[in-house]
Amino acid sequence: MNWNCGSRHGHERQTPVRFRRFSLIHRNPSTLGVAALTLLTLASASAQDSTIRAIQNIFDPLSAPAEILYRISLLVLATCAIIFLIVAGLLTYAIIRYRHKGGTDDLEEPPQVYGSAAIELAWTVPPILIVVVLVLVTARTIGEIQKPKLPNDAEQVRIIGHRFWWEVRYPKYDVVTANEIHVPLSDRSKRIATEFVLESADVIHGFWVPQLNGKTMLVPNHTNTMWVEPYKTGIYLGNCTVLCGAQHANMLIRVIVDTPERYQQWLNEQKATPSNDQAVEEGQRQFIANSCGACHDIGGTNAKGVFGPDLTHFASRQTLGSGVAANNEENLRSWLQDPQELKPGCLMPNMKLGDKQVQSILAYLRTLK
Ligand code: CUA
């Protein structure tokens, strides 16, 4: 029997979507840049910047704490490079200068040196000074990163790691979402900081968006914090960085940096109750009847589950399955037919929905803007 029980209901599988699911993420950055520029020109100021900032390294910081880390990494790298050049240079010099030359060379003993204050001081004092300087600079950096002086009106986002997705809460605004974290753009002259309060619902996860800040763990029964202060709008990509189970690699992070106006607009949209469209009433009924509400919350309905992502404004998100696929009709249909197809090992089981059920729930979810 076909392992995919969708076929029990006699429908054809859709074209496999898994090979296309990264298309959102792995695009040519230059094409994206051009596309984003065009978009920016065409769109109003409050539209979202869709530039993908996918650089997964620390050498292109676009946020205040990432810049601090970048500066200290340059200092440490430069110090190590200078030490390497001096040591390697002296070694090369000695190898060439005192190489085997034949003749009387084999018979003569080199000059024997016993005790030299100059040499002893040279290889003791500078290394100690280097270590002291690096310790002081590192200590100051740790202070700046771990105990920042954030503006009083800093935004706060609570991020809770789950296998294998991110719960995202904005306590001040009573907004709950998942996987896509909207934060406001900062300005060097007028700081707008966002503090992330990081927790875990199950095992240890790691939060890392290299262009925004360093890596921070999400530990069960413990709260960590970090902060971001981004200088450019766009979509910043990151990953869970601690092996947390089968779908660890697909526990993707999207931080969407909006202009303060667009950010407010997004908050207002998220605060609103989703429209209760009569045309998709059947989908809502099926959603509740098939116990989807035991795991998912949809504002204004009887669905009040907390184990899975809040779906109140599901259709407003760019991706589904924590970034595993673009949030379009085709992928959503595949997900409803069997989530294990797109994300094998994820904790949502195959609900064995029939064709009609899939269609009505799909239509309903697509209205949750
Ligand atoms: Cu969560 Cu790896």
Residues whose N, C-alpha, C, O or C-beta is under 5 A from the ligand:
A	BS01	CUA	H162 I204 H205 G206 C240 T241 V242 L243 C244 H248 M251
